[in-house]
Amino acid sequence: MTIESTNFCEPEACIADINYTSGRKLNRELISRLAACEYIREHHNLFITGATGCGKSYLAGAFGIEACKNGYSAKYIRLPDLLIALKGADPQDYLRVLKKFTKPVLLIIDEWLLLKVSEEDQHNILELLEKRTRYSSTIFCSQYQDTGWCERRGGINSPLAEAVLDRIVYNAYRIDITGIDPQHSVSMREIYGLDKTLSR
């Protein structure tokens, strides 16, 4: 699978270009280990969490490109788009659409649980992750740490929420991107955005 065919949000992302000096707490050793794709060979997942603009999508894209370089198939999608695709499929096409997201060895799901999901969406998420469990790896990019995911999926009384978390939490690495000084943290989009002097 070519890197171009994965439709990454950050197609130019590169492990070597990760910014470790921007005031974010990043574990360089862990990132290097993950870039070697051992987690994919072990069928483990990865949670990348942090505030908007902290670089979650870039980091996930860099891991995805490394996966492609190592011969693994990879696909990127936003959770809202994934749920629309599954919900919009008629019964005859549902399994075909589902296979589109179960087949890649590495699936990157961005904006994970940014919005609360319906019961139908929860069923679709469970079906997808059940088929990927033990056979593949998934990267989840979220503004919320996994301790808050259950509430956003219906609370502790939701058996669907518990079933989903049971399939993804216990075999996952975690990268929580936080600022050294959260009160004065700067978005990575601001750091790498258009030069203000050129936009006037």
N, C-alpha and C positions, 0 to 999 in steps of 0.2 A: 504494500500500500504506500503510495507516495504521500509526502507531507502535504502537498497541495490539496489532496483529496479529502483531508480531514476537516476542512473548514474551521480551523482554529480561530478563536476570537483574537489571538495575538500570534499571527503567523510568523513574525520575526523574533519571537521569544527565544532566548538562548540562555542556558545555564551559566555560561561564562560571563554573560552580561548582567547577571543579577547584582543589584545594588545593595551592598552590605553596609554602606556608610551613610545611609539616608535617615538614620535615627530609628530604624525598625529593628526589633529583636528577631534575628534570623539565625537558626542553627546551621552553620556552614557544613559541619560534619554530617548532619542528617540529610541535608539537601544533596550532598555529594553521594551519599549512599543510595538515596532514592534515584538519583540520575543514572546510576548503574543498572537500574531496572530489576533489582533483586526482588522488590515487593511484587512485581508483576509475575515473576517466575513462581513466587510463593502464593499467588492469588490473594494478596492482601489489598486493602483499600487505603485511601489517603484522605484525610480531612484537612482542608486549608481554610482557616477562618480568620476573620478580621474585618475592620470597618471598611466602608465604601472608599475606594481609591487607594487602598493599601498595597495593591499589587497581586491580589489573589489570582486573577485570570492570567496575568503574565506568567506567574510561577507555574500554574497548571499547564499553560501552553508550552512552557519550556520542558516540563516533564513529558508532555505528549510528543513533542518533537524528538526527544531522546528515545522514547519508546519506538517511534517510527524508524529512527536510525538503527535501532537494534533489531529490526525486523518484525515488530509487533504492529498489528492493526490498531488504529486509534480513531476515536470520533469525539467531537466536541458538540455539546448542545446546551442551551439554556433550559432549565426546568419548565418554565412556562411553555416554551415551544414543544418540548417533549410531551407534556400533558395534552396540549392541543392536538398533536399528531395521533396520540393514542385514543383520545376521546372522539376525534373526528373520523376514525376508521370504522367502516361498517363491519358487521360480524364476520363477513367472509374475508376481509382484508386485515382484520385485527392481528392475527398471528404473523402475517407478512410484515406489518409495520413493527410489531414487537421484536421480530427477529432482526430488524434493521439496527436495533439498539442492544440486542443481546449478543450479536455476532462479534463485534469488535473486542479484542482482548483487553483494551483499555478504553473505558468510557469516561469522559469528563463532563460532569453535570454542573453547570454554573448557575448562580442565583438559586441555590438549593434552599427551599422553604423561605424564600424572601417574602412570599405571600402565603397565607394559610390556604390549605388545600381542602377540596370537598371529599366526601366519602368515596365517590367514584374515582377521583384522582388517587386516593390512598390505595384503593384496590389495584389500580394500574401500576402504581409504584411498587407495591408488594409483588405483583406478578413479574415485573421486570427484574427486580433485585433477587427474587427467588431463582430465576433462571440464570442469573450471573454468579450467584454464590457458589464458591468452591471451584469455579471454572475460569474466572476472569478477575479483573481489578477495576475499581471505580474511584475516580477522584471527585470529591464533593467540595465545591466552593461555596461558602456561606458566610453571611454577616453574623450568624449566631453559632455559638459553640454547641456541641452535640448535647450538652446538658439541657438546652432549651428546645431541642427539636421535638420532644414528645408533646409539649404544650402546643406547638404550632401544628401538630398533626392530630389534635383532638384531645390531648390531655392524658393523664395516667389511666383513665377509665376506658381508653380506646384500645381494643385488642389489636387493631390494625397498626396503630402507632408502635405498640410494643413489639409486634412481629417484625416490622421493618427494622427497627433499631437492633433487634436481636441478630439480624442477618448482616449488619454492616459495622456495628460498633466494636465488637470484641476482637476483630482482626485488622484494625486500622492503625496506621501511623497518623500523627497529628502535627500540623504546623499552624500555630496561632500567631499571626502577624500582629504584633503590638508595638506601639511606639515606646522609646525609652522615656519620653516625656509626653504622655498621652494628651495633656492639656494644650500642648503646642505642636501636635503632630501635623504634618503636611501631606496632602494627597500626592501620590505618585503621578497623577495626571497633571497636577500643578507643577511638579518638578520637571516633567518631560513634555509639558504642553507647549503651545505656540509661544514663542518669545514675545513678551508684551510690547517690546519696542518695535517689533515688525508688524503688529496687528493694528497699529494706529494709522 
